[in-house]
Amino acid sequence: MSAEITDTSGGIITARIAGKLTQPELAALQGMVGDLIQQQGRARLLVVAENFEGWQRGGDWGDLSFSMKYDDLIEKMAIVGDRQWEDLALVFASKGLRRFPIEYFPPADVARARAWLAEPAT
């Protein structure tokens, strides 16, 4: 598994995840994203899941400290990945429960996801 930030241009923080995500990897990624949000003030997030295999059992997946600290500073989130993960990814990202819009896009629509992120937040 890998979880890394691949780009920070245009006010969009792009993260790439691959393989089976572990809770410590998610926590490390959230720490890096949090640092960038503090530097930028506000952010839009693009999460690209490549060869994603799901979430590994174990760890404190219920830790909401990142959400509690940064959700007010996140304007939008787009998730790009295979359709088989759409429902679970949107539940995992808490779509509908967070203060910002979250949308899911198939791998062929990365450009559309970026365009949606660039649109004004509603």
Jmol script that loads the backbone (N, CA, C; Angstrom):
load data "model"
ATOM      1  N   MET A   1       0.843  -1.189   0.000  1.00  0.00           N
ATOM      2  CA  MET A   1       0.000   0.000   0.000  1.00  0.00           C
ATOM      3  C   MET A   1       0.871   1.228   0.000  1.00  0.00           C
ATOM      4  N   SER A   2       0.381   2.239  -0.622  1.00  0.00           N
ATOM      5  CA  SER A   2       1.032   3.530  -0.527  1.00  0.00           C
ATOM      6  C   SER A   2      -0.030   4.612  -0.450  1.00  0.00           C
ATOM      7  N   ALA A   3       0.280   5.649   0.271  1.00  0.00           N
ATOM      8  CA  ALA A   3      -0.580   6.817   0.389  1.00  0.00           C
ATOM      9  C   ALA A   3       0.353   8.015   0.404  1.00  0.00           C
ATOM     10  N   GLU A   4       0.208   8.877  -0.601  1.00  0.00           N
ATOM     11  CA  GLU A   4       1.136   9.995  -0.727  1.00  0.00           C
ATOM     12  C   GLU A   4       0.451  11.197  -1.359  1.00  0.00           C
ATOM     13  N   ILE A   5       1.006  12.351  -1.098  1.00  0.00           N
ATOM     14  CA  ILE A   5       0.563  13.568  -1.768  1.00  0.00           C
ATOM     15  C   ILE A   5       1.383  13.694  -3.044  1.00  0.00           C
ATOM     16  N   THR A   6       0.692  13.874  -4.164  1.00  0.00           N
ATOM     17  CA  THR A   6       1.390  13.934  -5.449  1.00  0.00           C
ATOM     18  C   THR A   6       1.405  15.316  -6.070  1.00  0.00           C
ATOM     19  N   ASP A   7       0.545  16.228  -5.585  1.00  0.00           N
ATOM     20  CA  ASP A   7       0.494  17.567  -6.173  1.00  0.00           C
ATOM     21  C   ASP A   7      -0.215  18.506  -5.197  1.00  0.00           C
ATOM     22  N   THR A   8       0.179  19.760  -5.238  1.00  0.00           N
ATOM     23  CA  THR A   8      -0.472  20.762  -4.387  1.00  0.00           C
ATOM     24  C   THR A   8      -0.752  22.047  -5.165  1.00  0.00           C
ATOM     25  N   SER A   9      -0.800  21.966  -6.468  1.00  0.00           N
ATOM     26  CA  SER A   9      -0.967  23.174  -7.278  1.00  0.00           C
ATOM     27  C   SER A   9      -2.438  23.558  -7.429  1.00  0.00           C
ATOM     28  N   GLY A  10      -2.658  24.818  -7.710  1.00  0.00           N
ATOM     29  CA  GLY A  10      -3.989  25.319  -8.000  1.00  0.00           C
ATOM     30  C   GLY A  10      -4.960  25.247  -6.841  1.00  0.00           C
ATOM     31  N   GLY A  11      -4.462  25.216  -5.617  1.00  0.00           N
ATOM     32  CA  GLY A  11      -5.348  25.153  -4.460  1.00  0.00           C
ATOM     33  C   GLY A  11      -5.959  23.777  -4.240  1.00  0.00           C
ATOM     34  N   ILE A  12      -5.491  22.787  -5.013  1.00  0.00           N
ATOM     35  CA  ILE A  12      -5.992  21.420  -4.886  1.00  0.00           C
ATOM     36  C   ILE A  12      -4.872  20.532  -4.345  1.00  0.00           C
ATOM     37  N   ILE A  13      -5.158  19.863  -3.255  1.00  0.00           N
ATOM     38  CA  ILE A  13      -4.217  18.890  -2.701  1.00  0.00           C
ATOM     39  C   ILE A  13      -4.596  17.537  -3.290  1.00  0.00           C
ATOM     40  N   THR A  14      -3.682  16.960  -4.060  1.00  0.00           N
ATOM     41  CA  THR A  14      -3.937  15.674  -4.688  1.00  0.00           C
ATOM     42  C   THR A  14      -3.187  14.585  -3.936  1.00  0.00           C
ATOM     43  N   ALA A  15      -3.934  13.566  -3.531  1.00  0.00           N
ATOM     44  CA  ALA A  15      -3.354  12.421  -2.833  1.00  0.00           C
ATOM     45  C   ALA A  15      -3.623  11.172  -3.659  1.00  0.00           C
ATOM     46  N   ARG A  16      -2.666  10.266  -3.643  1.00  0.00           N
ATOM     47  CA  ARG A  16      -2.800   8.994  -4.346  1.00  0.00           C
ATOM     48  C   ARG A  16      -2.739   7.868  -3.321  1.00  0.00           C
ATOM     49  N   ILE A  17      -3.697   6.957  -3.421  1.00  0.00           N
ATOM     50  CA  ILE A  17      -3.659   5.769  -2.587  1.00  0.00           C
ATOM     51  C   ILE A  17      -3.688   4.546  -3.503  1.00  0.00           C
ATOM     52  N   ALA A  18      -2.999   3.497  -3.090  1.00  0.00           N
ATOM     53  CA  ALA A  18      -2.953   2.279  -3.888  1.00  0.00           C
ATOM     54  C   ALA A  18      -2.859   1.081  -2.961  1.00  0.00           C
ATOM     55  N   GLY A  19      -3.329  -0.061  -3.434  1.00  0.00           N
ATOM     56  CA  GLY A  19      -3.269  -1.279  -2.637  1.00  0.00           C
ATOM     57  C   GLY A  19      -4.292  -1.268  -1.525  1.00  0.00           C
ATOM     58  N   LYS A  20      -3.964  -1.882  -0.407  1.00  0.00           N
ATOM     59  CA  LYS A  20      -4.852  -1.968   0.756  1.00  0.00           C
ATOM     60  C   LYS A  20      -4.440  -0.901   1.766  1.00  0.00           C
ATOM     61  N   LEU A  21      -5.331   0.030   2.038  1.00  0.00           N
ATOM     62  CA  LEU A  21      -5.042   1.151   2.931  1.00  0.00           C
ATOM     63  C   LEU A  21      -5.068   0.704   4.387  1.00  0.00           C
ATOM     64  N   THR A  22      -4.020   1.072   5.126  1.00  0.00           N
ATOM     65  CA  THR A  22      -3.981   0.802   6.560  1.00  0.00           C
ATOM     66  C   THR A  22      -4.320   2.083   7.312  1.00  0.00           C
ATOM     67  N   GLN A  23      -4.774   1.932   8.535  1.00  0.00           N
ATOM     68  CA  GLN A  23      -5.119   3.110   9.332  1.00  0.00           C
ATOM     69  C   GLN A  23      -3.888   3.974   9.613  1.00  0.00           C
ATOM     70  N   PRO A  24      -2.712   3.407   9.928  1.00  0.00           N
ATOM     71  CA  PRO A  24      -1.540   4.267  10.128  1.00  0.00           C
ATOM     72  C   PRO A  24      -1.152   5.048   8.862  1.00  0.00           C
ATOM     73  N   GLU A  25      -1.332   4.454   7.694  1.00  0.00           N
ATOM     74  CA  GLU A  25      -1.046   5.178   6.447  1.00  0.00           C
ATOM     75  C   GLU A  25      -2.026   6.328   6.256  1.00  0.00           C
ATOM     76  N   LEU A  26      -3.309   6.073   6.555  1.00  0.00           N
ATOM     77  CA  LEU A  26      -4.300   7.141   6.460  1.00  0.00           C
ATOM     78  C   LEU A  26      -3.958   8.256   7.438  1.00  0.00           C
ATOM     79  N   ALA A  27      -3.599   7.913   8.663  1.00  0.00           N
ATOM     80  CA  ALA A  27      -3.257   8.925   9.664  1.00  0.00           C
ATOM     81  C   ALA A  27      -2.060   9.759   9.218  1.00  0.00           C
ATOM     82  N   ALA A  28      -1.048   9.123   8.634  1.00  0.00           N
ATOM     83  CA  ALA A  28       0.123   9.856   8.146  1.00  0.00           C
ATOM     84  C   ALA A  28      -0.263  10.788   7.002  1.00  0.00           C
ATOM     85  N   LEU A  29      -1.100  10.296   6.083  1.00  0.00           N
ATOM     86  CA  LEU A  29      -1.560  11.128   4.966  1.00  0.00           C
ATOM     87  C   LEU A  29      -2.370  12.313   5.483  1.00  0.00           C
ATOM     88  N   GLN A  30      -3.255  12.056   6.438  1.00  0.00           N
ATOM     89  CA  GLN A  30      -4.050  13.136   7.018  1.00  0.00           C
ATOM     90  C   GLN A  30      -3.150  14.172   7.691  1.00  0.00           C
ATOM     91  N   GLY A  31      -2.077  13.737   8.324  1.00  0.00           N
ATOM     92  CA  GLY A  31      -1.134  14.669   8.944  1.00  0.00           C
ATOM     93  C   GLY A  31      -0.492  15.579   7.911  1.00  0.00           C
ATOM     94  N   MET A  32      -0.093  15.004   6.781  1.00  0.00           N
ATOM     95  CA  MET A  32       0.512  15.814   5.707  1.00  0.00           C
ATOM     96  C   MET A  32      -0.503  16.780   5.115  1.00  0.00           C
ATOM     97  N   VAL A  33      -1.726  16.300   4.905  1.00  0.00           N
ATOM     98  CA  VAL A  33      -2.783  17.163   4.369  1.00  0.00           C
ATOM     99  C   VAL A  33      -3.091  18.284   5.362  1.00  0.00           C
ATOM    100  N   GLY A  34      -3.155  17.958   6.634  1.00  0.00           N
ATOM    101  CA  GLY A  34      -3.403  18.970   7.660  1.00  0.00           C
ATOM    102  C   GLY A  34      -2.347  20.053   7.659  1.00  0.00           C
ATOM    103  N   ASP A  35      -1.080  19.666   7.523  1.00  0.00           N
ATOM    104  CA  ASP A  35       0.004  20.653   7.451  1.00  0.00           C
ATOM    105  C   ASP A  35      -0.188  21.585   6.257  1.00  0.00           C
ATOM    106  N   LEU A  36      -0.566  21.019   5.110  1.00  0.00           N
ATOM    107  CA  LEU A  36      -0.782  21.835   3.911  1.00  0.00           C
ATOM    108  C   LEU A  36      -1.985  22.761   4.075  1.00  0.00           C
ATOM    109  N   ILE A  37      -3.041  22.268   4.690  1.00  0.00           N
ATOM    110  CA  ILE A  37      -4.217  23.116   4.923  1.00  0.00           C
ATOM    111  C   ILE A  37      -3.846  24.281   5.828  1.00  0.00           C
ATOM    112  N   GLN A  38      -3.046  24.025   6.854  1.00  0.00           N
ATOM    113  CA  GLN A  38      -2.621  25.118   7.732  1.00  0.00           C
ATOM    114  C   GLN A  38      -1.805  26.151   6.970  1.00  0.00           C
ATOM    115  N   GLN A  39      -0.986  25.719   6.031  1.00  0.00           N
ATOM    116  CA  GLN A  39      -0.180  26.648   5.238  1.00  0.00           C
ATOM    117  C   GLN A  39      -1.046  27.439   4.265  1.00  0.00           C
ATOM    118  N   GLN A  40      -2.023  26.755   3.622  1.00  0.00           N
ATOM    119  CA  GLN A  40      -2.839  27.384   2.581  1.00  0.00           C
ATOM    120  C   GLN A  40      -4.050  28.122   3.132  1.00  0.00           C
ATOM    121  N   GLY A  41      -4.531  27.704   4.282  1.00  0.00           N
ATOM    122  CA  GLY A  41      -5.716  28.330   4.861  1.00  0.00           C
ATOM    123  C   GLY A  41      -7.000  27.603   4.490  1.00  0.00           C
ATOM    124  N   ARG A  42      -7.166  27.243   3.240  1.00  0.00           N
ATOM    125  CA  ARG A  42      -8.332  26.502   2.753  1.00  0.00           C
ATOM    126  C   ARG A  42      -7.838  25.518   1.709  1.00  0.00           C
ATOM    127  N   ALA A  43      -8.623  24.490   1.450  1.00  0.00           N
ATOM    128  CA  ALA A  43      -8.163  23.514   0.465  1.00  0.00           C
ATOM    129  C   ALA A  43      -9.327  22.784  -0.185  1.00  0.00           C
ATOM    130  N   ARG A  44      -9.013  22.259  -1.333  1.00  0.00           N
ATOM    131  CA  ARG A  44      -9.871  21.318  -2.045  1.00  0.00           C
ATOM    132  C   ARG A  44      -9.054  20.049  -2.201  1.00  0.00           C
ATOM    133  N   LEU A  45      -9.694  18.906  -2.020  1.00  0.00           N
ATOM    134  CA  LEU A  45      -8.969  17.638  -1.997  1.00  0.00           C
ATOM    135  C   LEU A  45      -9.354  16.753  -3.173  1.00  0.00           C
ATOM    136  N   LEU A  46      -8.346  16.174  -3.799  1.00  0.00           N
ATOM    137  CA  LEU A  46      -8.535  15.179  -4.847  1.00  0.00           C
ATOM    138  C   LEU A  46      -7.837  13.905  -4.397  1.00  0.00           C
ATOM    139  N   VAL A  47      -8.599  12.841  -4.220  1.00  0.00           N
ATOM    140  CA  VAL A  47      -8.046  11.553  -3.819  1.00  0.00           C
ATOM    141  C   VAL A  47      -8.155  10.613  -5.014  1.00  0.00           C
ATOM    142  N   VAL A  48      -7.015  10.143  -5.498  1.00  0.00           N
ATOM    143  CA  VAL A  48      -6.975   9.236  -6.639  1.00  0.00           C
ATOM    144  C   VAL A  48      -6.606   7.849  -6.126  1.00  0.00           C
ATOM    145  N   ALA A  49      -7.530   6.915  -6.281  1.00  0.00           N
ATOM    146  CA  ALA A  49      -7.302   5.534  -5.858  1.00  0.00           C
ATOM    147  C   ALA A  49      -6.905   4.711  -7.083  1.00  0.00           C
ATOM    148  N   GLU A  50      -5.667   4.230  -7.085  1.00  0.00           N
ATOM    149  CA  GLU A  50      -5.160   3.425  -8.194  1.00  0.00           C
ATOM    150  C   GLU A  50      -4.851   2.022  -7.681  1.00  0.00           C
ATOM    151  N   ASN A  51      -5.363   1.024  -8.368  1.00  0.00           N
ATOM    152  CA  ASN A  51      -5.160  -0.362  -7.932  1.00  0.00           C
ATOM    153  C   ASN A  51      -5.558  -0.538  -6.463  1.00  0.00           C
ATOM    154  N   PHE A  52      -6.617   0.152  -6.078  1.00  0.00           N
ATOM    155  CA  PHE A  52      -7.086   0.128  -4.698  1.00  0.00           C
ATOM    156  C   PHE A  52      -7.688  -1.235  -4.378  1.00  0.00           C
ATOM    157  N   GLU A  53      -7.376  -1.757  -3.192  1.00  0.00           N
ATOM    158  CA  GLU A  53      -7.846  -3.079  -2.774  1.00  0.00           C
ATOM    159  C   GLU A  53      -8.673  -3.031  -1.498  1.00  0.00           C
ATOM    160  N   GLY A  54      -8.973  -1.843  -1.001  1.00  0.00           N
ATOM    161  CA  GLY A  54      -9.801  -1.726   0.189  1.00  0.00           C
ATOM    162  C   GLY A  54      -9.028  -1.285   1.413  1.00  0.00           C
ATOM    163  N   TRP A  55      -9.641  -1.524   2.573  1.00  0.00           N
ATOM    164  CA  TRP A  55      -9.110  -1.074   3.844  1.00  0.00           C
ATOM    165  C   TRP A  55      -8.677  -2.268   4.679  1.00  0.00           C
ATOM    166  N   GLN A  56      -7.509  -2.193   5.263  1.00  0.00           N
ATOM    167  CA  GLN A  56      -7.020  -3.285   6.099  1.00  0.00           C
ATOM    168  C   GLN A  56      -7.685  -3.218   7.468  1.00  0.00           C
ATOM    169  N   ARG A  57      -8.016  -4.364   8.005  1.00  0.00           N
ATOM    170  CA  ARG A  57      -8.620  -4.416   9.338  1.00  0.00           C
ATOM    171  C   ARG A  57      -7.600  -3.995  10.390  1.00  0.00           C
ATOM    172  N   GLY A  58      -8.124  -3.530  11.503  1.00  0.00           N
ATOM    173  CA  GLY A  58      -7.268  -3.127  12.616  1.00  0.00           C
ATOM    174  C   GLY A  58      -6.988  -1.637  12.576  1.00  0.00           C
ATOM    175  N   GLY A  59      -6.695  -1.080  13.722  1.00  0.00           N
ATOM    176  CA  GLY A  59      -6.437   0.354  13.817  1.00  0.00           C
ATOM    177  C   GLY A  59      -7.688   1.105  14.220  1.00  0.00           C
ATOM    178  N   ASP A  60      -7.520   2.371  14.535  1.00  0.00           N
ATOM    179  CA  ASP A  60      -8.623   3.211  15.005  1.00  0.00           C
ATOM    180  C   ASP A  60      -9.249   3.965  13.830  1.00  0.00           C
ATOM    181  N   TRP A  61     -10.020   3.255  13.021  1.00  0.00           N
ATOM    182  CA  TRP A  61     -10.676   3.874  11.862  1.00  0.00           C
ATOM    183  C   TRP A  61     -11.730   4.890  12.298  1.00  0.00           C
ATOM    184  N   GLY A  62     -12.147   4.859  13.535  1.00  0.00           N
ATOM    185  CA  GLY A  62     -13.163   5.791  14.022  1.00  0.00           C
ATOM    186  C   GLY A  62     -12.600   7.117  14.511  1.00  0.00           C
ATOM    187  N   ASP A  63     -11.299   7.317  14.368  1.00  0.00           N
ATOM    188  CA  ASP A  63     -10.666   8.566  14.808  1.00  0.00           C
ATOM    189  C   ASP A  63     -11.147   9.715  13.929  1.00  0.00           C
ATOM    190  N   LEU A  64     -11.854  10.664  14.514  1.00  0.00           N
ATOM    191  CA  LEU A  64     -12.416  11.795  13.775  1.00  0.00           C
ATOM    192  C   LEU A  64     -11.640  13.095  13.993  1.00  0.00           C
ATOM    193  N   SER A  65     -10.455  13.008  14.575  1.00  0.00           N
ATOM    194  CA  SER A  65      -9.715  14.230  14.907  1.00  0.00           C
ATOM    195  C   SER A  65      -9.384  15.069  13.679  1.00  0.00           C
ATOM    196  N   PHE A  66      -9.042  14.448  12.550  1.00  0.00           N
ATOM    197  CA  PHE A  66      -8.754  15.220  11.332  1.00  0.00           C
ATOM    198  C   PHE A  66     -10.000  15.990  10.890  1.00  0.00           C
ATOM    199  N   SER A  67     -11.133  15.299  10.842  1.00  0.00           N
ATOM    200  CA  SER A  67     -12.382  15.942  10.432  1.00  0.00           C
ATOM    201  C   SER A  67     -12.749  17.099  11.356  1.00  0.00           C
ATOM    202  N   MET A  68     -12.633  16.863  12.640  1.00  0.00           N
ATOM    203  CA  MET A  68     -13.006  17.902  13.592  1.00  0.00           C
ATOM    204  C   MET A  68     -12.113  19.131  13.471  1.00  0.00           C
ATOM    205  N   LYS A  69     -10.854  18.926  13.159  1.00  0.00           N
ATOM    206  CA  LYS A  69      -9.910  20.037  13.085  1.00  0.00           C
ATOM    207  C   LYS A  69      -9.953  20.780  11.749  1.00  0.00           C
ATOM    208  N   TYR A  70     -10.174  20.047  10.646  1.00  0.00           N
ATOM    209  CA  TYR A  70      -9.979  20.652   9.319  1.00  0.00           C
ATOM    210  C   TYR A  70     -11.219  20.763   8.444  1.00  0.00           C
ATOM    211  N   ASP A  71     -12.326  20.132   8.792  1.00  0.00           N
ATOM    212  CA  ASP A  71     -13.478  20.164   7.897  1.00  0.00           C
ATOM    213  C   ASP A  71     -13.949  21.573   7.550  1.00  0.00           C
ATOM    214  N   ASP A  72     -13.859  22.502   8.480  1.00  0.00           N
ATOM    215  CA  ASP A  72     -14.278  23.877   8.187  1.00  0.00           C
ATOM    216  C   ASP A  72     -13.381  24.560   7.153  1.00  0.00           C
ATOM    217  N   LEU A  73     -12.198  24.015   6.918  1.00  0.00           N
ATOM    218  CA  LEU A  73     -11.247  24.602   5.974  1.00  0.00           C
ATOM    219  C   LEU A  73     -11.201  23.865   4.641  1.00  0.00           C
ATOM    220  N   ILE A  74     -11.952  22.788   4.520  1.00  0.00           N
ATOM    221  CA  ILE A  74     -12.022  22.032   3.270  1.00  0.00           C
ATOM    222  C   ILE A  74     -13.266  22.485   2.509  1.00  0.00           C
ATOM    223  N   GLU A  75     -13.083  22.869   1.260  1.00  0.00           N
ATOM    224  CA  GLU A  75     -14.192  23.373   0.456  1.00  0.00           C
ATOM    225  C   GLU A  75     -14.894  22.278  -0.339  1.00  0.00           C
ATOM    226  N   LYS A  76     -14.128  21.301  -0.845  1.00  0.00           N
ATOM    227  CA  LYS A  76     -14.688  20.216  -1.651  1.00  0.00           C
ATOM    228  C   LYS A  76     -13.735  19.036  -1.618  1.00  0.00           C
ATOM    229  N   MET A  77     -14.288  17.851  -1.919  1.00  0.00           N
ATOM    230  CA  MET A  77     -13.447  16.663  -2.073  1.00  0.00           C
ATOM    231  C   MET A  77     -13.957  15.860  -3.263  1.00  0.00           C
ATOM    232  N   ALA A  78     -13.036  15.469  -4.122  1.00  0.00           N
ATOM    233  CA  ALA A  78     -13.350  14.560  -5.224  1.00  0.00           C
ATOM    234  C   ALA A  78     -12.546  13.287  -5.018  1.00  0.00           C
ATOM    235  N   ILE A  79     -13.206  12.158  -5.223  1.00  0.00           N
ATOM    236  CA  ILE A  79     -12.544  10.865  -5.134  1.00  0.00           C
ATOM    237  C   ILE A  79     -12.619  10.231  -6.518  1.00  0.00           C
ATOM    238  N   VAL A  80     -11.484   9.750  -7.014  1.00  0.00           N
ATOM    239  CA  VAL A  80     -11.420   9.099  -8.315  1.00  0.00           C
ATOM    240  C   VAL A  80     -11.002   7.652  -8.087  1.00  0.00           C
ATOM    241  N   GLY A  81     -11.793   6.729  -8.592  1.00  0.00           N
ATOM    242  CA  GLY A  81     -11.463   5.323  -8.425  1.00  0.00           C
ATOM    243  C   GLY A  81     -12.416   4.436  -9.196  1.00  0.00           C
ATOM    244  N   ASP A  82     -12.123   3.151  -9.181  1.00  0.00           N
ATOM    245  CA  ASP A  82     -12.984   2.183  -9.855  1.00  0.00           C
ATOM    246  C   ASP A  82     -14.378   2.214  -9.249  1.00  0.00           C
ATOM    247  N   ARG A  83     -15.386   2.038 -10.099  1.00  0.00           N
ATOM    248  CA  ARG A  83     -16.790   2.100  -9.658  1.00  0.00           C
ATOM    249  C   ARG A  83     -17.103   1.095  -8.551  1.00  0.00           C
ATOM    250  N   GLN A  84     -16.379  -0.028  -8.496  1.00  0.00           N
ATOM    251  CA  GLN A  84     -16.669  -1.036  -7.468  1.00  0.00           C
ATOM    252  C   GLN A  84     -16.479  -0.480  -6.062  1.00  0.00           C
ATOM    253  N   TRP A  85     -15.689   0.587  -5.905  1.00  0.00           N
ATOM    254  CA  TRP A  85     -15.420   1.160  -4.588  1.00  0.00           C
ATOM    255  C   TRP A  85     -16.271   2.391  -4.288  1.00  0.00           C
ATOM    256  N   GLU A  86     -17.084   2.831  -5.232  1.00  0.00           N
ATOM    257  CA  GLU A  86     -17.796   4.108  -5.065  1.00  0.00           C
ATOM    258  C   GLU A  86     -18.615   4.177  -3.785  1.00  0.00           C
ATOM    259  N   ASP A  87     -19.524   3.250  -3.583  1.00  0.00           N
ATOM    260  CA  ASP A  87     -20.405   3.325  -2.411  1.00  0.00           C
ATOM    261  C   ASP A  87     -19.624   3.283  -1.106  1.00  0.00           C
ATOM    262  N   LEU A  88     -18.684   2.343  -1.007  1.00  0.00           N
ATOM    263  CA  LEU A  88     -17.898   2.231   0.228  1.00  0.00           C
ATOM    264  C   LEU A  88     -17.025   3.462   0.455  1.00  0.00           C
ATOM    265  N   ALA A  89     -16.433   3.985  -0.608  1.00  0.00           N
ATOM    266  CA  ALA A  89     -15.574   5.166  -0.468  1.00  0.00           C
ATOM    267  C   ALA A  89     -16.379   6.375  -0.001  1.00  0.00           C
ATOM    268  N   LEU A  90     -17.589   6.538  -0.528  1.00  0.00           N
ATOM    269  CA  LEU A  90     -18.414   7.678  -0.122  1.00  0.00           C
ATOM    270  C   LEU A  90     -18.886   7.541   1.322  1.00  0.00           C
ATOM    271  N   VAL A  91     -19.163   6.321   1.750  1.00  0.00           N
ATOM    272  CA  VAL A  91     -19.498   6.095   3.161  1.00  0.00           C
ATOM    273  C   VAL A  91     -18.272   6.378   4.020  1.00  0.00           C
ATOM    274  N   PHE A  92     -17.119   5.858   3.605  1.00  0.00           N
ATOM    275  CA  PHE A  92     -15.876   6.060   4.351  1.00  0.00           C
ATOM    276  C   PHE A  92     -15.552   7.548   4.486  1.00  0.00           C
ATOM    277  N   ALA A  93     -15.791   8.318   3.404  1.00  0.00           N
ATOM    278  CA  ALA A  93     -15.516   9.759   3.415  1.00  0.00           C
ATOM    279  C   ALA A  93     -16.623  10.553   4.108  1.00  0.00           C
ATOM    280  N   SER A  94     -17.689   9.879   4.522  1.00  0.00           N
ATOM    281  CA  SER A  94     -18.815  10.501   5.238  1.00  0.00           C
ATOM    282  C   SER A  94     -19.563  11.528   4.396  1.00  0.00           C
ATOM    283  N   LYS A  95     -19.774  11.197   3.111  1.00  0.00           N
ATOM    284  CA  LYS A  95     -20.548  12.098   2.245  1.00  0.00           C
ATOM    285  C   LYS A  95     -21.926  12.306   2.861  1.00  0.00           C
ATOM    286  N   GLY A  96     -22.352  13.547   2.891  1.00  0.00           N
ATOM    287  CA  GLY A  96     -23.642  13.897   3.466  1.00  0.00           C
ATOM    288  C   GLY A  96     -23.578  14.216   4.951  1.00  0.00           C
ATOM    289  N   LEU A  97     -22.489  13.851   5.592  1.00  0.00           N
ATOM    290  CA  LEU A  97     -22.329  14.136   7.015  1.00  0.00           C
ATOM    291  C   LEU A  97     -21.306  15.241   7.267  1.00  0.00           C
ATOM    292  N   ARG A  98     -20.533  15.547   6.241  1.00  0.00           N
ATOM    293  CA  ARG A  98     -19.503  16.578   6.389  1.00  0.00           C
ATOM    294  C   ARG A  98     -20.021  17.882   5.810  1.00  0.00           C
ATOM    295  N   ARG A  99     -19.350  18.981   6.117  1.00  0.00           N
ATOM    296  CA  ARG A  99     -19.829  20.316   5.754  1.00  0.00           C
ATOM    297  C   ARG A  99     -19.521  20.716   4.321  1.00  0.00           C
ATOM    298  N   PHE A 100     -18.835  19.871   3.583  1.00  0.00           N
ATOM    299  CA  PHE A 100     -18.445  20.210   2.210  1.00  0.00           C
ATOM    300  C   PHE A 100     -18.906  19.106   1.268  1.00  0.00           C
ATOM    301  N   PRO A 101     -19.075  19.451  -0.015  1.00  0.00           N
ATOM    302  CA  PRO A 101     -19.515  18.436  -0.975  1.00  0.00           C
ATOM    303  C   PRO A 101     -18.410  17.442  -1.309  1.00  0.00           C
ATOM    304  N   ILE A 102     -18.819  16.191  -1.505  1.00  0.00           N
ATOM    305  CA  ILE A 102     -17.914  15.109  -1.885  1.00  0.00           C
ATOM    306  C   ILE A 102     -18.534  14.409  -3.087  1.00  0.00           C
ATOM    307  N   GLU A 103     -17.753  14.239  -4.153  1.00  0.00           N
ATOM    308  CA  GLU A 103     -18.234  13.551  -5.345  1.00  0.00           C
ATOM    309  C   GLU A 103     -17.243  12.473  -5.754  1.00  0.00           C
ATOM    310  N   TYR A 104     -17.751  11.463  -6.448  1.00  0.00           N
ATOM    311  CA  TYR A 104     -16.949  10.320  -6.890  1.00  0.00           C
ATOM    312  C   TYR A 104     -16.912  10.301  -8.414  1.00  0.00           C
ATOM    313  N   PHE A 105     -15.743  10.007  -8.971  1.00  0.00           N
ATOM    314  CA  PHE A 105     -15.552   9.984 -10.417  1.00  0.00           C
ATOM    315  C   PHE A 105     -14.806   8.711 -10.817  1.00  0.00           C
ATOM    316  N   PRO A 106     -15.135   8.145 -11.978  1.00  0.00           N
ATOM    317  CA  PRO A 106     -14.376   6.982 -12.458  1.00  0.00           C
ATOM    318  C   PRO A 106     -12.990   7.412 -12.945  1.00  0.00           C
ATOM    319  N   PRO A 107     -12.050   6.470 -13.060  1.00  0.00           N
ATOM    320  CA  PRO A 107     -10.670   6.803 -13.443  1.00  0.00           C
ATOM    321  C   PRO A 107     -10.540   7.608 -14.737  1.00  0.00           C
ATOM    322  N   ALA A 108     -11.416   7.374 -15.689  1.00  0.00           N
ATOM    323  CA  ALA A 108     -11.333   8.097 -16.965  1.00  0.00           C
ATOM    324  C   ALA A 108     -11.721   9.568 -16.820  1.00  0.00           C
ATOM    325  N   ASP A 109     -12.284   9.947 -15.679  1.00  0.00           N
ATOM    326  CA  ASP A 109     -12.787  11.312 -15.483  1.00  0.00           C
ATOM    327  C   ASP A 109     -11.964  12.144 -14.509  1.00  0.00           C
ATOM    328  N   VAL A 110     -10.661  11.904 -14.442  1.00  0.00           N
ATOM    329  CA  VAL A 110      -9.809  12.706 -13.554  1.00  0.00           C
ATOM    330  C   VAL A 110      -9.904  14.182 -13.927  1.00  0.00           C
ATOM    331  N   ALA A 111      -9.896  14.495 -15.218  1.00  0.00           N
ATOM    332  CA  ALA A 111      -9.986  15.897 -15.658  1.00  0.00           C
ATOM    333  C   ALA A 111     -11.323  16.500 -15.232  1.00  0.00           C
ATOM    334  N   ARG A 112     -12.401  15.722 -15.328  1.00  0.00           N
ATOM    335  CA  ARG A 112     -13.710  16.214 -14.896  1.00  0.00           C
ATOM    336  C   ARG A 112     -13.735  16.448 -13.392  1.00  0.00           C
ATOM    337  N   ALA A 113     -13.069  15.582 -12.622  1.00  0.00           N
ATOM    338  CA  ALA A 113     -12.986  15.765 -11.171  1.00  0.00           C
ATOM    339  C   ALA A 113     -12.244  17.063 -10.847  1.00  0.00           C
ATOM    340  N   ARG A 114     -11.136  17.303 -11.538  1.00  0.00           N
ATOM    341  CA  ARG A 114     -10.379  18.544 -11.321  1.00  0.00           C
ATOM    342  C   ARG A 114     -11.219  19.769 -11.692  1.00  0.00           C
ATOM    343  N   ALA A 115     -11.957  19.678 -12.791  1.00  0.00           N
ATOM    344  CA  ALA A 115     -12.814  20.789 -13.207  1.00  0.00           C
ATOM    345  C   ALA A 115     -13.898  21.056 -12.172  1.00  0.00           C
ATOM    346  N   TRP A 116     -14.496  19.984 -11.629  1.00  0.00           N
ATOM    347  CA  TRP A 116     -15.510  20.149 -10.596  1.00  0.00           C
ATOM    348  C   TRP A 116     -14.907  20.811  -9.359  1.00  0.00           C
ATOM    349  N   LEU A 117     -13.716  20.396  -8.982  1.00  0.00           N
ATOM    350  CA  LEU A 117     -13.050  21.002  -7.819  1.00  0.00           C
ATOM    351  C   LEU A 117     -12.769  22.479  -8.046  1.00  0.00           C
ATOM    352  N   ALA A 118     -12.482  22.865  -9.287  1.00  0.00           N
ATOM    353  CA  ALA A 118     -12.162  24.262  -9.600  1.00  0.00           C
ATOM    354  C   ALA A 118     -13.391  25.164  -9.614  1.00  0.00           C
ATOM    355  N   GLU A 119     -14.582  24.580  -9.750  1.00  0.00           N
ATOM    356  CA  GLU A 119     -15.823  25.365  -9.743  1.00  0.00           C
ATOM    357  C   GLU A 119     -16.039  25.971  -8.353  1.00  0.00           C
ATOM    358  N   PRO A 120     -16.730  27.112  -8.300  1.00  0.00           N
ATOM    359  CA  PRO A 120     -17.037  27.705  -6.991  1.00  0.00           C
ATOM    360  C   PRO A 120     -17.823  26.730  -6.112  1.00  0.00           C
ATOM    361  N   ALA A 121     -17.510  26.711  -4.844  1.00  0.00           N
ATOM    362  CA  ALA A 121     -18.245  25.876  -3.885  1.00  0.00           C
ATOM    363  C   ALA A 121     -19.633  26.461  -3.689  1.00  0.00           C
ATOM    364  N   THR A 122     -20.609  25.578  -3.538  1.00  0.00           N
ATOM    365  CA  THR A 122     -21.977  26.065  -3.355  1.00  0.00           C
ATOM    366  C   THR A 122     -22.412  25.969  -1.918  1.00  0.00           C
TER     367      THR A 122
END
end "model"
wireframe off; spacefill off
backbone 0.3
color backbone group
